[in-house]
Structure formats: structure tokens, C-alpha cells
Amino acid sequence: MPVLRRRLLPAQRARLELRPGDRVLAALTLADGTEAVATRRALHVLSGDATARSPWSDVEHGSLDAETRVLTVTWVWGTTSRLEFPDDRSAYAFTQTFKERVQQSVVHARPVSLPGGGRASVAVRRDEDGELFVQVMGATETDLQDPAAALALDAAERQVRETVGLPA
């Protein structure tokens, strides 16, 4: 299925403040009238006069409820946002682009079992400029001062750094 793109009006495009090398991949108007725009480097949400710009590496993952057409975006800091799509084909194209951009930002990830049954993931991700960095996700309810948790996360970080050739 081809990716559907909606042409943005010049005023909308200017609000994106696209950086060099960035371009619009998909855009649509959400059910509440908010504009969602996926570019190569970031997710943009235009609501009223406000514009929120989030690099793809800030997104832990997204989950689409096909029945309600709501994409729940889970951010790496543990909060969520809900994007309710209109009932049309552009929602599918947007979610596909969303998924591809988030996956593109992940170079390598390793799940980690934490004390007390918690789970986290340590990942090497690509920032919007292509630079690699290490990110811990999903450990929001874990006491990172706990020596056992810190030890498990440190070991996972060493392993993912080694796997992709980053210095320790």
C-alpha cells in the first residue's frame, strides 16, 4: 500500500521549523482537529497555536487500538499520549510511518530483568542527527539507586555498547 501524504499548508509547514535534511513523510488531521505530522526526524503535533516536536528517540513505542483508532504513544520517560485518528485510510499510512521511524531510531536493544520482577530495556538509539546514544526504557518504577538494579542495567549497557562498537 502506498504511503498517503497530505500536503501541508504553507503556514502549517512553517510551524514545523524543519531542520536541514528533514522532510514531511505523513500528515493528517486527528479527530479533535489537531494536526499530526511525521517527518524523518521527529513527530510534530500542531494544536491551536502550540507546536510540540518530539524526536523519534523520545518514543518508546506506540500501540494502535484498531477499534477506537487511538494510537497510544508511550514516551521513554513513562508517560503516554493519545492520538485519535479519523476514520479514513490516512490513519493506516500514518501509523505505518510512525512505526518505521521509531524502529529506525533503535539500533540494538536488550531486555533486562530487574529485582522485584521489573523489566527494562537498554537500547542504543539514533538521535535525530544520527548520533548513537544509550537509553534505558521501561524502568520508571524501579529504584535505580538499588545496587542490584544498577548492576543489571550497567551490565546490559556494557553489552549493548560492545555489540554496536561504542566505547564503554
C-alpha positions as CSV (number, residue, x, y, z in Angstrom):
1,M,0.0,0.0,0.0
2,P,1.5,3.4,-0.9
3,V,2.1,5.9,1.8
4,L,-0.5,8.6,1.7
5,R,0.8,12.1,2.1
6,R,-1.4,15.2,2.7
7,R,0.0,18.4,1.5
8,L,0.5,20.9,4.4
9,L,-0.5,24.5,4.0
10,P,2.5,26.9,4.0
11,A,1.5,28.2,7.4
12,Q,1.5,24.7,8.9
13,R,4.8,23.8,7.3
14,A,6.4,26.9,8.7
15,R,5.4,26.0,12.2
16,L,7.3,22.7,11.9
17,E,10.7,24.5,11.7
18,L,12.1,21.6,9.7
19,R,15.9,21.2,10.1
20,P,18.2,20.6,7.2
21,G,17.7,17.1,5.8
22,D,14.3,16.7,7.4
23,R,11.1,16.3,5.3
24,V,7.5,15.5,5.8
25,L,6.6,11.8,5.4
26,A,3.0,11.7,6.5
27,A,0.5,14.1,7.9
28,L,-3.2,14.0,8.9
29,T,-5.8,15.9,10.9
30,L,-6.7,14.0,14.1
31,A,-10.3,13.5,15.3
32,D,-10.0,16.6,17.5
33,G,-8.7,18.8,14.8
34,T,-5.1,18.6,15.9
35,E,-2.5,18.1,13.1
36,A,-0.1,15.2,13.4
37,V,3.0,15.3,11.2
38,A,5.6,12.6,10.9
39,T,8.9,13.8,9.5
40,R,12.2,11.9,9.0
41,R,13.5,13.3,12.3
42,A,10.5,13.9,14.6
43,L,6.8,13.7,15.4
44,H,5.1,17.0,15.3
45,V,1.7,17.8,16.9
46,L,0.2,21.1,16.0
47,S,-2.7,22.1,18.3
48,G,-4.1,25.6,18.1
49,D,-1.0,27.9,18.4
50,A,1.1,25.3,20.1
51,T,3.6,23.0,18.3
52,A,5.1,20.0,20.0
53,R,8.2,18.5,18.4
54,S,9.5,15.1,19.6
55,P,12.5,13.3,18.2
56,W,11.7,9.7,17.4
57,S,14.2,8.6,20.0
58,D,11.8,10.1,22.6
59,V,9.2,7.5,21.7
60,E,9.5,4.1,23.5
61,H,6.7,2.6,21.4
62,G,3.2,3.1,20.1
63,S,0.1,0.9,20.3
64,L,-2.8,1.2,17.9
65,D,-6.3,0.1,19.0
66,A,-7.9,-0.6,15.6
67,E,-11.4,-0.5,17.0
68,T,-11.2,3.0,18.5
69,R,-8.5,4.2,16.1
70,V,-6.4,5.6,19.0
71,L,-2.6,5.4,18.8
72,T,-1.2,5.4,22.4
73,V,2.3,6.8,22.3
74,T,4.5,5.7,25.2
75,W,7.3,8.1,25.8
76,V,10.7,7.0,27.2
77,W,10.1,8.8,30.4
78,G,7.0,6.7,31.1
79,T,4.0,8.9,30.2
80,T,1.6,8.4,27.4
81,S,-0.2,10.5,24.8
82,R,-3.2,9.5,22.8
83,L,-3.7,10.4,19.1
84,E,-7.3,9.6,17.9
85,F,-7.3,9.1,14.2
86,P,-10.2,10.0,11.8
87,D,-12.0,7.1,10.2
88,D,-10.0,7.0,6.9
89,R,-7.1,5.4,5.2
90,S,-4.6,8.1,6.1
91,A,-4.6,6.7,9.6
92,Y,-3.1,3.5,8.4
93,A,-0.4,5.3,6.4
94,F,0.4,7.5,9.4
95,T,0.7,4.6,11.8
96,Q,3.0,2.7,9.4
97,T,5.3,5.7,9.1
98,F,5.2,6.2,12.9
99,K,6.3,2.5,13.4
100,E,9.0,2.7,10.8
101,R,10.5,5.9,12.3
102,V,10.5,4.6,15.8
103,Q,12.1,1.3,14.7
104,Q,14.7,3.2,12.7
105,S,15.8,5.0,15.8
106,V,16.6,1.7,17.6
107,V,20.0,0.3,16.6
108,H,20.1,-2.5,19.2
109,A,18.1,-3.3,22.4
110,R,18.4,-5.8,25.2
111,P,15.7,-6.7,27.7
112,V,16.8,-6.6,31.3
113,S,15.1,-8.4,34.3
114,L,15.2,-6.3,37.4
115,P,15.0,-7.1,41.1
116,G,11.4,-7.4,42.2
117,G,10.2,-8.7,38.8
118,G,10.5,-5.4,37.0
119,R,11.6,-5.3,33.3
120,A,13.5,-2.7,31.4
121,S,15.3,-2.4,28.1
122,V,18.7,-0.9,27.4
123,A,19.0,0.3,23.9
124,V,21.4,2.0,21.6
125,R,19.4,4.6,19.7
126,R,20.0,7.1,16.9
127,D,19.2,10.7,17.7
128,E,17.7,12.9,15.1
129,D,21.2,13.9,13.9
130,G,22.2,10.2,13.5
131,E,24.4,10.1,16.6
132,L,24.3,7.0,18.7
133,F,23.5,7.0,22.4
134,V,22.4,4.6,25.1
135,Q,18.9,4.8,26.6
136,V,17.2,2.9,29.4
137,M,13.5,2.4,28.9
138,G,10.7,0.9,31.0
139,A,12.4,1.2,34.4
140,T,10.2,4.1,35.6
141,E,9.0,2.2,38.7
142,T,12.4,0.8,39.6
143,D,14.7,2.3,42.2
144,L,17.8,3.0,40.2
145,Q,19.7,3.6,43.4
146,D,19.2,-0.1,44.3
147,P,22.6,-1.7,43.8
148,A,21.2,-4.9,42.2
149,A,19.1,-2.9,39.7
150,A,22.1,-0.6,38.9
151,L,24.3,-3.7,38.4
152,A,21.9,-5.3,36.0
153,L,21.4,-2.1,34.0
154,D,25.2,-1.4,33.9
155,A,25.9,-4.9,32.6
156,A,23.2,-4.5,29.9
157,E,24.7,-1.2,28.9
158,R,28.2,-2.6,28.6
159,Q,26.8,-5.4,26.4
160,V,24.8,-3.2,24.0
161,R,27.7,-0.7,23.7
162,E,30.1,-3.6,22.9
163,T,27.6,-5.1,20.4
164,V,27.5,-1.9,18.3
165,G,31.1,-0.8,18.9
166,L,30.6,2.1,21.2
167,P,33.2,2.8,23.8
168,A,32.5,1.6,27.3
